[in-house]
Structure formats: structure tokens, C-alpha cells
Amino acid sequence: MYTLLKQIARSGIVTDVEVQVDDALRVTKQGLDDAILRRFGRSLSIRHVDAGSCNGCELEIHMAQTAHYNVEGLGIKFVASPRHADMLLVTGPVSRHMEVALKRTYEATPDPKLVVAIGDCGCTGGVFGESYASCGRVSNVIPVDVAVPGCPPTPEAIMQGILTAITRERTIG
């Protein structure tokens, strides 16, 4: 105990670290904010669906909602019902018992709807692939607009995937 207190006294307060400004994050945030306003004229509502993931991607999605990234300040809100959603954010390989639920969620989302597959498992099936218990990638069950690879992808990559889906849908539709 004494050695630990001595080490604490030697190191001082280490929480007073200078915050590094990330210009790439600032550009992504500005582009996302502008695209949401152009496309929707209001906030973007996202319904997150965990189709059988390990929750690594969910941690990064929650990180994007913290004060550092502040996606809610950009007009992105997460909703509980697919009937109120503009976009589905799907994580994990689609397990067999989630296949029907994911299809119903997709059908309940009003048109025009966007789907973003998050993580390697959502994009390719990951290490789980297709088996007796897994349908594999999200696109095997519902149409996907944008796939965000990574295990897990960073919050910046998730935000960039949302931005890509919004701008791509706007040019197509």
C-alpha cells in the first residue's frame, strides 16, 4: 500500500492531458451535419439492430454518442421503434433466430430507408460465416446500402459510413 501511495505522489495528476484536435473528425462532423440537413431537413433517426454480434461494435456505437464525438449534436438520434427510423444500423452476423426479426424490422421502417452494416461480421459474416446457426452477412437477409468494415470499426468510421449512406441515397433517390 505504501509503495502504491508513493508512486501516486511521484506521478502527480495525469488526467490533465492536453486534448488533441482531430481535423479529420471535424471535417467528418461538418459533412455529416450538412448532409443530414440537406437530405432530411431535420434530425436523422437511427434504429440500431444487434443481429447476433459480440457487442464490440455496440461499444463503438456508444462511443460515438459520447461528448467527444457528439452525434446527437449533429442531429442524429437513436429511436426505439423502426417505425420512427430513417436508417437501420445493423451489427453482427445475422443469427438464424434473428433472421425473421431483422426482416420485420426492415419492413416496418418507412421508405426511403437506409441500411448500414457495421463491422466485419455484418459485412462478410466474419469468423462466423454461414452455418447452421448463422445466415452470415446482413446483405444475405436484407438489402444493404453501405458496409463499414472493421473489428470493431472506429466511431469515425461509423460516422463516415452514415455520411456515405446519406449522400449516396440522396444522389440515387
C-alpha positions in Angstrom: 0.0 0.0 0.0 2.8 2.4 0.9 4.5 1.8 -2.5 1.3 2.5 -4.3 0.9 5.8 -2.5 4.5 6.7 -3.2 4.0 6.0 -6.9 0.9 8.1 -7.0 2.7 11.0 -5.3 5.6 10.7 -7.8 3.4 10.7 -10.9 1.2 13.5 -9.9 -2.1 14.2 -11.6 -2.1 12.6 -15.0 -5.7 13.4 -16.0 -4.7 16.9 -17.0 -3.7 15.9 -20.6 -3.9 18.4 -23.4 -6.7 17.4 -25.8 -5.5 16.9 -29.4 -7.8 18.5 -32.0 -8.6 16.0 -34.8 -9.2 17.9 -38.0 -10.4 14.7 -39.8 -13.1 14.3 -37.2 -14.1 18.0 -37.5 -14.4 17.6 -41.3 -16.5 14.4 -40.9 -18.8 16.1 -38.4 -19.3 19.1 -40.6 -20.0 16.9 -43.7 -22.4 14.8 -41.7 -24.2 17.8 -40.3 -24.6 19.4 -43.7 -25.8 16.2 -45.4 -28.4 15.5 -42.7 -29.8 19.0 -43.1 -29.9 18.8 -46.9 -31.4 15.3 -47.0 -33.9 15.4 -44.2 -34.2 19.0 -43.1 -34.4 17.6 -39.6 -32.6 15.1 -37.4 -31.7 11.7 -38.6 -33.4 8.8 -36.7 -31.5 5.6 -36.4 -32.7 2.2 -35.2 -29.8 0.0 -34.1 -30.3 -3.8 -34.5 -28.0 -6.3 -32.9 -28.4 -9.3 -35.2 -26.1 -11.5 -33.1 -22.8 -9.6 -32.6 -20.2 -10.0 -29.8 -21.0 -6.4 -28.8 -17.7 -4.9 -29.8 -19.4 -2.8 -32.5 -22.0 -1.7 -30.0 -19.3 -0.3 -27.7 -18.0 1.8 -30.6 -21.6 3.0 -31.5 -22.0 4.0 -27.8 -18.6 5.8 -28.0 -19.9 7.8 -31.0 -22.7 9.0 -28.7 -20.3 10.4 -26.0 -19.4 14.1 -25.6 -16.2 13.7 -27.7 -18.0 12.7 -30.9 -21.5 14.1 -30.0 -23.5 12.6 -32.9 -26.7 13.8 -31.2 -25.4 17.4 -31.6 -25.2 16.7 -35.3 -28.9 15.8 -35.5 -28.6 12.0 -35.1 -30.8 10.4 -32.6 -31.4 6.7 -31.8 -35.0 5.6 -31.7 -36.6 2.5 -30.1 -39.1 1.8 -32.9 -38.3 1.1 -36.6 -41.5 2.9 -37.5 -39.7 6.2 -36.4 -36.4 5.4 -38.1 -34.8 6.7 -41.3 -31.9 4.3 -41.1 -31.1 0.8 -39.7 -27.7 0.3 -38.2 -27.1 -3.5 -38.1 -24.3 -5.2 -36.3 -23.1 -8.8 -36.2 -23.7 -11.8 -38.4 -27.4 -12.5 -38.7 -28.1 -15.4 -36.4 -30.9 -17.8 -37.6 -33.2 -16.8 -34.8 -32.8 -13.1 -35.7 -33.5 -13.5 -39.4 -37.2 -13.1 -39.2 -36.9 -10.2 -36.7 -34.5 -8.4 -38.9 -36.8 -8.8 -41.9 -39.7 -7.5 -39.9 -37.7 -4.5 -38.7 -36.7 -3.7 -42.2 -40.3 -3.9 -43.4 -41.5 -1.8 -40.6 -39.1 1.0 -41.4 -40.8 3.6 -43.7 -39.5 4.4 -47.1 -37.0 5.7 -48.1 -34.9 3.7 -45.7 -31.2 3.3 -45.4 -29.3 0.2 -44.1 -25.7 0.4 -42.8 -24.0 -2.9 -41.9 -21.4 -2.3 -39.1 -18.3 -4.4 -38.5 -16.6 -7.3 -40.3 -19.4 -9.7 -39.1 -22.1 -7.5 -40.6 -20.2 -7.0 -43.9 -18.8 -10.5 -44.5 -20.1 -12.8 -41.8 -16.7 -12.5 -40.1 -15.3 -15.5 -38.3 -18.8 -17.0 -38.0 -19.6 -17.1 -41.7 -22.6 -19.1 -42.8 -23.5 -22.1 -40.8 -26.4 -23.9 -39.2 -26.7 -21.1 -36.7 -25.8 -18.1 -38.8 -27.1 -16.6 -42.0 -23.8 -14.7 -42.4 -23.6 -11.2 -43.7 -26.5 -8.7 -43.3 -26.9 -8.5 -47.1 -27.9 -12.1 -47.2 -31.1 -11.2 -45.3 -31.9 -7.5 -46.2 -30.5 -5.0 -48.8 -27.5 -3.0 -47.5 -26.6 0.5 -48.7 -23.2 0.8 -47.0 -20.9 -1.6 -45.3 -18.5 -0.3 -42.6 -15.7 -2.9 -42.1 -13.5 -3.2 -39.0 -13.4 -5.4 -36.0 -14.7 -3.2 -34.5 -14.8 -0.1 -36.7 -13.9 3.2 -35.0 -16.5 5.8 -34.2 -15.1 7.9 -37.0 -15.6 5.1 -39.5 -19.2 4.6 -38.3 -19.9 8.3 -38.7 -18.3 8.2 -42.2 -20.5 5.2 -43.1 -23.6 7.1 -42.0 -22.4 10.1 -44.1 -21.8 7.8 -47.1 -25.2 6.3 -46.8 -27.0 9.7 -46.6 -25.1 11.2 -49.6 -25.3 8.0 -51.7 -29.1 7.8 -51.1 -29.5 11.5 -52.0 -27.8 11.1 -55.3 -29.7 7.9 -56.2 -33.1 8.9 -55.0 
